Amino acid sequence: MINNALFILLLPLAAFVVQIFIGKRLPRKGDWLPTSAMIAAFLLAVPIFVEALSTYEPGYVIARETWNWLDFGSVQISFGIMIDNLTAIMLVVVTLVSSLVHLYSIGYMQDDPKYNRYFAYLSLFSFSMLGLILVDNFFGIYVFWELVGLSSYLLIGFWFEKKSAANASKKAFITNRVGDVGMFAGIMIIFSTIGSFTFESVFVGVANGQLAGTMLTVTGILIFLGAVGKSAQFPLHVWLPDAMEGPTPVSALIHAATMVAAGVYMVGRVFLLFTPDALLIIAYIGTITAFMAATIAIVQKDIKRVLAFSTISQLGYMMVGIGTGGYTAGLMHLTTHAMFKALLFLGSGSVIHALHTQDMTEMGGLRKKAPITFYTFLIGTLALSGVPPFSGFWSKDAILASALEFGMLHSAHIGIFVIMALSAGITAFYMFRVIYMTFTGEPRDKGKYDRAHESPLIMTIPLAILALIAANPVWGWFKGLIVKPELSDYGAGVAQISHLGGHDVAHTAHTGAMITSILVAGSGILLAATVYYWKKISAESWAKRLKPIYNLLWNKYYVDEFYRATFINGTLFKARLLAAFDGKVIDAVVNGAARLTVFVARVKGTFDLKIVDGMVNGVANLVGLVSVRLRVVQTGKIQNYILMALAAIILIFVIQQF
Amino acid sequence: MSLTVGLHHFLVLSAILFSLGLYAVVTKRNAVTVLMGVELILNAANLNFIAFGRFLDTDLDGQIFSVFVIVTAAAAAAVALAIVLNLYERIKTVNLDEADSLAG
């Protein structure tokens, strides 16, 4: 099995290396290479998954292998692969969605001039994502975490000729960095206190109280901050809507199914690090995110942006699930959501491919033109809205049940359940709004409608496959595979943490949650139908009547504006301040020093010229002057000299006489 | 009163002879004449040597010294005449006023 895992990891990497360097010269620009590598990876992942299913035991580790990687004297950093049930499920999800997206992209990206590079990036992403779910330590997860961020950046900015795309990629990268700094700090705290990166040894360390109390809470929150960035949780959710500038298959793969789920996966993976306080924060962040994003999605006109906000909202659900103790529910929603949201994105890609617009106000009546797209999209919508028996119902229901149970145990936090239930209704509403605006009614743009066509088979087949999975009600097997881990599995229990709702709470509140879930979904769909299908209520007049709220939602709660006003302008202000300081003070000092030097040099020059040279020249001049006077004596006539000698001698004689 | 020739007479004669020689050396334009003046000076010195040797010494040191001087003077005259000949070769005259290339 470990060989399977290695091949799963290395196949996309090899495909990336080949594709980026010689992809352009391969036949068909090499699209078959990453695609077949990915399908091979999927085929290799299936046996792993089958083994997990056939063993069907929560804590079962399918394969594990550790290599010594870095050795700094007493500190050793190992690099290992560990496959447990969660990894097995994630492997199948990622390789399957990735394979389908590869196939779909062959149709969708057909005429793109950078076709070969696109597939190279897809491979790079797949490699990073698979690495992220395979590694068994914090160090590795951080490395792949950043690689995933990089490939996301490359793919969002794939059409970097468009300024908006280039900006969106930068925004995504920078926003993610904010979270990653927290994650990095968290990992450093873990390493400095426990001295290991491996998940297992860290959990053992936590169980033995090497890292406990407030410090553990802080560490958990810091680690979670990484997930806040990657999984687009409030307040770092702003990058995901903009990331829709990337090609639609990329949105399906990265910004719906896999990468954004990496945050949730990571939170699930290191679940034992989180203290009750940290989990409560996770739950509330998830709640805020789910509600905010769902309400924003109501007013969006761009089909992809609706889905983007829906993704943010659903990621919030997963966080709530994990935060309220519904570990299984959260990760289950991660799995189901990956399938149906990839389906919805690919469906929207098919719509965009058909109409060459993303604006829903220019769509309508597409059902007749693109029936396969419609039916698959409808299945995705039903799953997302939480209509039984589609897959999303089971997972969302489990999350709501977990939130309800949590609220029943701690009545102060019942608000989480209420808001989540309300958001579920809103979800159903905005998704059916998309369905009605896009596929039913009269076409709003006749010209675009007439040219519309169903997508080619290479695009509709992935849709069909994903729709089959999304419609699958049999998610019952999940509960037995993924069970909330307990710290007592790892250590003697010096510092056992009683996780809130220590037992899996999803069962007791199940009935209440299920009824609520069906009710809110039904009313959401009904309301959407009333407004957009039967047109009994005018959306426009209500938007006018609730103008302040509409503006608030349309402007996405002004979060971007808030960031612009505070962080961006703050940074700019600081930069200007520093520039002014640099220009006025530092430059002045430097220039002053230069001027002083020049002045001193002048003084020295003058001194040299006047005094030193003056002395030298003065001596010379003096000598010259004296010489001019004295040379007269030197007549060159020997007799004169003798005469003078004589005179001198006489003089000496005369002097001697006195 | 008898006239006794003593040291003073010799010294006065020597001084006169020296002065004459010096006068010739300083004033004469002709190099050969100057050389002749030099001989006079040398002989004045010789006279002094002999006079002092006769009147103030017991042995013959002074007289012997003057013999050396005469020999040396002969040699010097030979060298000096050779120089004068060369001088004449170079500037076609033996007039010492013309030989002033050392003038400052």
Interface residues (C-beta under 8 A of the other chain):
Chain A: L630 R631 V632 V633 Q634 T635 G636 K637 I638 Q639 I642 L643 L646
Chain B: L22 V25 V26 T27 V34 L96 D97 A99 D100 S101 L102 A103 G104
